[in-house]
Amino acid sequence: MDFHHPLFESLALPLVLSFAATGLLRAVLGAVHGRRWASAGVAPAILVASAWVLGWQMWPGELTEELPWIYASAALLGVGLEGMRAMKRTTWLACCVLWALVLVGLSDQPAVLQVATWAVGAAAIAAVLGAPLEQADAPASLLIAGIGLSAVAFISGSPLLFELGLAIAAAIAGCALWLWPKVRIGFGASGAVVCVIAWLTLAQGLALLTPVQPEVLLLLACALTSGPTVQWLRRGRRPALDAVIVAGLAALWVVGAVALALHGQAQAARQTQDTPHSTPPRLADKP
């Protein structure tokens, strides 16, 4: 087996590692604590997959080299908040502070743009953290949004970000298998924080490293709000059915984002073709 094949790095490794780590935590910690802490198993899957692809630089210089450090910071924050049994408002505030630090550290964009990006991220964080702990709503929206992020990265011409986005989605899927169709764990801060911060950070990396349109990323971020939308519209459905509807609604946002990205690429290619090529100056005739 080629352990550096993209299918292994971005699919098999994070999926299997997340599923196994989540199940191990649930079994070792017992029925009560295991159910509470099991979602922390998604963190090592995201960390190992990113380090496997990018390596781990002690002194990161490029944006991609900073990603494993950001993921590790988010994982530690999630575990700390879970250990403190922090309320959802406190968890949201802590995540928003980390998200602001990520934005400041990744680039020196204009303040207005960074504030707008932070606000979109803060809304996405609130949507993920506000989902019921023992339902698959948040993992479902994160999974579909992760697939959408990787698809847009591929369209934008970044195979590396495509692999990283797919790895995040695969890690979330491994944990989500313990939540759907039968709920056996809770998706608390120990898992949710690292997932949403990793997704937002990779989306920001896509905005900085590729010519993707901001509207495309906004549509992908809207996919993370599918859980609260379905909860608001809920009319006595079973939680298992809610997860399917959340995934379907998130898929609609992702389809819109992918369609817009493809349209933008087609327009860019058309403009390139329509641009007249410069002709070299004519040389004077020799006598």
C-alpha positions in Angstrom: 0.0 0.0 0.0 1.2 3.5 -0.9 0.9 5.4 2.3 1.4 8.7 0.4 -1.3 8.1 -2.1 -3.9 10.9 -2.0 -6.7 8.5 -1.3 -4.9 7.2 1.8 -3.8 10.6 3.0 -7.1 12.4 2.6 -9.7 9.6 3.0 -8.6 6.3 4.6 -6.2 7.7 7.2 -8.4 10.4 8.8 -11.6 8.3 8.5 -10.3 5.2 10.1 -8.3 7.1 12.7 -11.2 9.2 13.7 -13.6 6.3 13.9 -11.1 4.2 16.0 -10.1 7.0 18.3 -13.7 7.9 19.0 -14.6 4.3 19.7 -11.6 3.8 21.9 -12.3 6.9 24.1 -15.9 5.8 24.5 -14.9 2.2 25.5 -12.0 3.2 27.9 -13.7 6.1 29.7 -16.9 4.2 30.3 -20.6 4.8 29.6 -20.8 8.3 31.1 -17.4 10.0 30.6 -16.9 8.1 27.4 -20.1 9.4 25.9 -19.0 12.9 26.8 -15.4 12.8 25.7 -15.5 10.5 22.7 -15.9 13.2 20.1 -12.3 14.3 21.0 -11.2 11.4 18.8 -11.7 13.6 15.7 -8.9 15.9 16.8 -6.0 13.4 16.4 -7.4 12.4 13.0 -7.3 16.0 11.7 -3.9 16.6 13.2 -2.3 13.4 11.9 -3.8 13.8 8.5 -2.6 17.4 8.1 0.9 16.6 9.5 1.1 13.6 7.2 0.4 15.8 4.1 2.2 19.0 5.2 4.8 17.8 7.7 5.2 19.7 11.0 7.5 22.7 10.9 8.7 23.9 14.3 9.1 27.4 12.8 6.4 27.8 10.2 6.9 30.3 7.5 4.2 29.7 5.0 0.4 29.7 5.5 0.1 25.9 4.9 2.9 25.3 7.5 0.8 27.1 10.1 -2.2 24.9 9.6 -1.2 22.0 11.9 -0.3 24.5 14.7 -3.8 26.1 14.4 -5.5 22.7 14.4 -3.5 21.8 17.5 -4.5 25.0 19.3 -8.1 24.4 18.4 -7.9 20.9 19.7 -6.4 22.0 23.0 -9.0 24.7 23.4 -11.8 22.3 22.8 -10.5 19.8 25.3 -10.0 22.6 27.9 -13.5 23.9 27.4 -14.9 20.4 27.7 -12.9 19.8 30.9 -14.2 23.0 32.4 -17.8 22.1 31.4 -18.0 25.6 29.9 -21.4 26.9 28.9 -22.1 27.3 25.2 -21.8 31.1 25.4 -18.3 30.8 27.0 -17.3 28.2 24.4 -18.5 30.5 21.6 -16.6 33.5 22.9 -13.4 31.5 23.3 -13.7 30.1 19.8 -14.3 33.6 18.4 -11.1 34.9 20.1 -9.1 32.1 18.6 -10.7 32.7 15.2 -9.7 36.4 15.5 -6.1 35.4 16.3 -6.1 33.1 13.3 -7.2 35.8 11.0 -4.6 38.3 12.3 -1.8 35.7 12.1 -2.6 34.4 8.6 -2.6 37.7 6.7 -2.5 41.5 6.9 -5.7 42.1 5.0 -7.6 45.4 5.4 -9.3 45.7 8.8 -12.8 46.0 7.3 -12.3 42.7 5.3 -11.0 40.9 8.4 -13.9 42.1 10.5 -16.4 40.9 7.9 -14.6 37.5 7.7 -14.6 37.3 11.5 -18.3 38.0 11.6 -19.1 35.2 9.1 -16.9 32.8 11.1 -18.5 33.8 14.4 -22.0 33.0 13.0 -20.8 29.7 11.7 -19.2 28.9 15.1 -22.5 29.7 16.8 -24.4 27.5 14.4 -22.2 24.5 15.0 -21.9 24.9 18.8 -25.6 25.6 19.2 -26.6 22.2 17.8 -27.9 19.5 20.2 -25.0 17.5 21.7 -26.5 14.1 21.1 -27.7 14.7 17.5 -25.8 14.4 14.2 -26.9 17.9 13.0 -23.5 19.7 13.5 -21.4 16.8 12.1 -23.7 16.5 9.1 -23.4 20.1 8.2 -19.6 20.1 8.8 -19.2 17.0 6.7 -21.1 18.4 3.7 -19.4 21.8 4.0 -16.0 20.0 4.1 -16.8 18.2 0.9 -17.9 21.4 -0.6 -14.7 23.2 0.5 -12.5 20.5 -1.1 -14.5 20.6 -4.3 -14.1 24.4 -4.6 -10.4 24.0 -3.9 -10.1 21.5 -6.7 -12.0 23.9 -9.1 -9.7 26.7 -8.0 -6.6 24.7 -8.9 -5.2 23.8 -5.5 -4.7 20.0 -5.2 -3.1 20.5 -1.7 -6.1 22.3 -0.3 -8.4 19.8 -2.0 -6.7 17.0 0.0 -6.7 18.9 3.2 -10.4 19.7 2.9 -11.2 16.1 2.1 -9.2 15.0 5.1 -11.3 17.2 7.4 -14.5 15.9 5.9 -13.3 12.3 6.3 -12.3 12.8 10.0 -15.7 14.3 10.7 -17.4 11.4 9.0 -15.5 8.9 11.2 -16.8 10.6 14.3 -20.3 11.0 12.8 -20.6 7.3 12.4 -21.0 7.1 16.2 -23.8 9.7 16.1 -25.8 8.4 13.2 -28.0 6.4 12.6 -27.8 5.5 16.3 -26.6 8.0 18.9 -23.8 6.5 21.0 -21.8 9.6 21.9 -22.2 13.4 22.3 -20.6 15.9 19.9 -19.4 18.4 22.5 -16.7 21.1 22.6 -13.9 18.6 22.5 -14.8 17.7 18.9 -16.9 20.6 17.6 -14.3 23.3 18.3 -11.4 21.7 16.4 -13.8 20.8 13.5 -15.2 24.3 13.0 -11.9 26.1 13.5 -10.2 23.8 11.1 -12.9 24.3 8.5 -12.8 28.1 8.8 -9.0 28.2 8.7 -8.9 26.2 5.6 -11.6 28.3 4.0 -9.5 31.4 4.8 -6.4 29.7 3.3 -8.4 29.1 0.2 -9.4 32.7 0.0 -5.7 33.8 0.4 -4.0 31.3 -1.9 -6.5 30.9 -4.8 -8.6 33.2 -6.9 -11.9 31.9 -5.5 -14.7 34.4 -5.3 -15.7 35.5 -1.8 -19.4 34.7 -2.6 -18.5 31.1 -3.0 -17.0 30.8 0.4 -20.0 32.7 1.9 -22.3 30.1 0.4 -20.2 27.3 1.9 -20.3 29.0 5.3 -24.0 29.2 5.0 -24.0 25.4 4.8 -22.9 25.3 8.5 -26.1 27.1 9.5 -28.3 24.2 8.2 -28.6 22.7 11.6 -30.2 25.7 13.3 -32.4 26.2 10.3 -33.8 22.7 10.4 -34.3 23.0 14.2 -36.3 26.1 13.7 -38.5 24.5 11.1 -38.7 21.2 13.0 -42.2 19.8 13.4 -41.9 16.7 15.6 -39.5 14.7 13.4 -37.1 12.2 14.8 -33.5 13.4 15.4 -32.2 10.8 12.9 -34.4 12.3 10.2 -33.2 15.8 11.2 -29.7 14.8 10.4 -30.7 13.7 6.9 -32.6 16.9 6.3 -29.6 19.0 7.6 -27.3 17.2 5.2 -29.7 17.8 2.3 -30.0 21.5 3.1 -26.2 21.8 3.5 -25.8 20.0 0.1 -28.0 22.7 -1.5 -25.7 25.4 -0.3 -22.7 23.5 -1.5 -24.2 22.9 -4.9 -24.8 26.6 -5.2 -21.2 27.4 -4.2 -19.8 24.8 -6.6 -22.0 26.1 -9.5 -20.8 29.7 -8.8 -17.2 28.6 -8.6 -17.5 26.8 -12.0 -19.2 29.8 -13.5 -16.4 32.0 -12.3 -13.8 29.7 -13.7 -15.6 29.6 -17.1 -15.8 33.4 -17.1 -12.1 33.7 -16.3 -11.2 31.3 -19.1 -13.4 33.2 -21.6 -11.8 36.5 -20.7 -8.3 34.9 -21.2 -9.3 33.7 -24.6 -10.8 37.0 -25.6 -7.8 39.0 -24.6 -5.7 39.8 -27.7 -2.2 38.5 -27.6 0.5 41.1 -27.9 2.4 40.9 -31.2 6.1 41.4 -31.3 7.3 44.6 -32.9 8.1 44.3 -36.6 11.8 44.3 -37.4 13.0 46.8 -39.9 13.7 45.3 -43.3 17.4 44.8 -44.1 18.7 46.7 -47.0 
